[in-house]
Amino acid sequence: MDQEKERFCSRLASIPGIRPLPSPQTGDWILLKVPAPADLARKVNRRLEPGTLSVPRTISGTVRVHVSDPKRNEALLKTLRDVVA
């Protein structure tokens, strides 16, 4: 899972307007600094499935994304590119 997390994080960083924040090595979540987090989460969750992105209440300007298998991660990357374009 660590290799997939690193790969996924790197791919997320390539999307304009999305900046992965440093996260602990343990855990399967990545925190992303984004403009309009609630709007982004709503759009992505409608296209994929509810809960794909969540908006943490304690860290403003961010969404949290779960690291999954490569196929699901690629679907999320495509959706994020479409939504922020």
N, C-alpha and C positions, 0 to 999 in steps of 0.2 A: 504494500500500500504506500510506503514511503516514496518509492520511485514514481508511482502514478501521481501522488500528491505534488511532487516536484515538477513533473511534466505538465500537469494540469495548471499549476500556479504560473509556470512560464508562459503557457498558451494564453491564460487569462490576462497576463501583463501586456500581451501584444494587442489587446483590444483598446482602442482609444477611449479615454474617459474612465477606464477601470484600472485601479491600482491595488494589487494584492498587498496586504500589510504583513509584516513579519508575524509568524505564528509559532507556537511551540511545536516541536517535532512530533509530540504525541497528539493524538486526536485526528479526526477525519473531517475537520472543518477548515475553511479558509475565510478570513475576513477581508472584504473588499471595500476600498474607499471609492465611492461613486457619487455622481451628482443625482439628486432626487431619488434617494433609496426606496422610498415607499412606492413611487411610481414605477420604478424599474422592477421591483419585486412583484407588483401587481401584474404587470405585463408578462413577465417571464412565467409566473405561476399560472396564468391563464393559458399560455401556450403549451406548457409542459404539464406539470401537476402541482397542486397546492403544496406549499412547503418547500419547493425547490430552492427558493431564496427566502430568507427570513431577515427581518429588520430588528437588530438588537436595540433595546430601549436605552441601554447605558452608553453606547458609543455612537454619537451622531455622525451622519454622513456615510454610514456603512451598511452593507448587507452581508449576510453570512451564507456560505454555500457549502454543501456537503460534498466531499470527494467520494465519487462512486467508481464504478467500473469504467474503462476507457470508452465504451460505446455510449453510455449515458453522459459522460463528461463531454464528449464531442457534440452530442445533441444540444447540451446546454451552451457550449461555446458558440455553436451556430446560431442559436436563439439569441444569445447576448449580442452577437454581432449585428443581427437583424434589428433588434430593439434599440440599440444605441446608435445605429447608423442614421 
